[in-house]
Amino acid sequence: MSESRNAILGKLRAGRDAHPLTPPESDFAVLRNKRWDGAERLERIKRMMEAVHTEFLETTEADWPTDVQAFLKAQGTRNLLFGPATEAGGRLSAEWAEGGPELIPYADRVETFKERLFDGIDAGITTTLGAIADTGSLIVWPTPEEPRLMSLVPHMHLALLRADALYDTFWQAMTENRWADGMPTNALLISGPSKTADIEQTLAYGVHGPKRLVVVVIR
């Protein structure tokens, strides 16, 4: 069996070496020319994401920690999971007022934190790399400081989106951020809260992840 396999592989390699293939040039003109202006880009993203039950909270660079706290307090949220080592996490820690939801840092290994993570966390907040107008999707880039579980496990996911970090297409986001130079173990494109129609073809939200997705747009 081994000799037969080696003979077949040898013939394939010989043919490859004798007739090397040159891949055709890729034409990205369609993607490169797909453009929206700044204001239309954000409105398109909001329109597409709201169509699949995403919520939006508009705020400013100066006020977003206060506005996030006020929003969660109005929702009756008990606590918020955040990444203390991130710049956004530092702002939350410094500006979070007493009397609001409890701030819970993601600082433990998941093995020691798992029970509370799955049963005791109401909301999680993460940063994003931006959003894509073509598909109405957030780009979430998990890191050790903000693991993927922060956006997938809590019942509510709050995603910080800077209004100047918007892309026309997925291709533009990949090329401008030079994804080919290095990527995480996973990158997430998120368009709305978790949903499925596997059971009797009835659409249900929150089955495999967050029931609510709130995009915090920072202008």
N, C-alpha and C positions, 0 to 999 in steps of 0.2 A: 504493500500500500504506500509506504514511504517513498519507494523508488519511483512509482508511477506519479505520485504527486510532484516529486522533484523534477521529473521529466517534463510534466505539463508546465510547471512554473518556469522551467528553463526556456521552453519554447516561447512562452509569453514575454519573458524578459528579452530574449533575442529579437523578437519582433518589435518590441518597444524601442530597443536601442538602434535597430536598423531603420526604423521609420518613426523618428520622434515627432510628437504632436505639438503643434503650436496653437495654444488656445486663441480663439478669435477675440478681437478687441471688444470690450464691453461698451455699449452706448448708453450713457446715463442722461442723455439730453432730456428725456421726458421728465425724469425726477428733478434734474437741475433747473428746469424751466417752470416747475410747478411752484408758484409763489403767491402769497397773500401779503398785503401790507400789515403793519404792526397791529393796528386796532382790529382789523378784520380777522387776524390770526387768533387773537384771544377770544373774540366773539364766536368764532367757528368752534374752537375747542370747547367753550362753555356749552354751546348748543348741542354738540354731539355727545358730550358727557352727561349733560342733564337728561338727555333722551333715554339714558340707561340708569337713571336714578342717582347720579352723582350730585352732591350739594356743593355750593360755593360760598365762601366767606371772604369778602373784600376787605382789605386792610392796607396799612402802610408800613414802611420799614420801621418807623418810630413806634408804632402802636401794636404790632402784631402779637407780642406776648400778652398784653393786656386784653386785646380783643379775643384771643383764643381762650383765655381764662374765663372771660365773661360769657362766651358762647357755651363752654362746657358747663359752667355753673347753671346757666339757663336750661340746659338739657338734663340737669340732675345727674351729671356724670360724677362718679365717686373718685376716680383717679385717672392719671395720665402717665403712660410709660414713655420715657424719653431717653435719648442718648446723651449722658452728661459730658462726654468728651468732645462733642461736636460744638461748633460755634453757635448753632441755634440752641443747643442744650445749655450752653453757658448763659445765653440771654434769658432763657426760661428760669434757670436757677436764680439769677440775679434779680429778676423783675417780677417773680411770682408772688402775689400778695397773699397774706394769711386769710383764711376763711373760704378759700376756693377748693377745688378738687385736689387731692393729694398728688404730689409729684413723685413718681417712682422711677428711680434710675435703673437702666438696664446695665447692671454692673457684675452680675453673677453668671457662672456657667449655667447653660440651660438645664443640665442635669440636676442642679440644686434649686433652680428657679421654676422648674416646669409646672409644678402644681399651682402655684400662684399665677403664673403666666396664663394658663388655660382656664382657670376657674375664678380668678380674682382681679383681673384687669379689665376695665371698661373701655379704655381708649389708648391708642398709641399714636405718636407723632413722629414723622420722618421728614427729612429733606428730599428734594428731587433734583435731577439734573435739568429739568425743564419739561416741556410738553410738545406734542406733535400735532400740528393743525390738520394734516392729511387724514389722520385716523382718530383724532380726539383721544390721545393717550398720554399719560404721565410716564416719565422715565425715572424709575427708582433704581438706584445703584447701591446695593447692599455692601456694607463694610463691617469690619469687626466692631466698630463703634455704633453702627446702626444695622444689626443683623436683619435678615429677611423676615424672621419671625415677628418683628415689631410691626410690620405692615400686614401680615397674614393672619395673626392669631386674635388680637383684640377685636371686640365687637364693632368698634368704630376706628377707622384709620383717618387721621388728619395728615395731609400732605402739603408741605410748604412749597409753593410755586412762585418764583419771582417772575413778574410780568415781562421782564426783559430777557428771559431765558426760554424763548419760544422758537420752535423750528417748523419749517414748512413740511418737511418729510422726514421719515426715518433715515433715509440715505443722508440727508443733510446733517442730522444729529450725529450719525456715525463718523462722517468724514470730518466735520469741524472739530469734534472732540477726539479724533485720532484713536478710535476704538481698536484699530488694527494693532496699535502699539502695546495694548494690554487691556484685559478685561477681568472682571471679578468672576467668581465661580458661577454666578448667575446675574443677569440683569432683568429687571421686571418692566413690562409695559402694561400699565393699568388704566382701564377706561371707565371702570365703575365698580360698585360693590360686588361681592361674590354672588354668582347666580348659577342655576342649573335647571334644565328641563328634562332630566333623565327619568324622573318618576312620573309616569302617565302623561308625559309631554306637557306638564303644568309648570310654568316658570316660577321658581322659588328663589328668594334672595337669602344670602347669609348661610348657605348650607356648607360650603367648603372654605369659608373665610369671613371677612368683615361684612356685617349687615349694612354698614353705612360707610361711604367714602366722602370725606369733606375736604375739598381743595381750598387751602388758605392762600388766596392770591395776594402777594405782597407787591404793591406798586411803588 
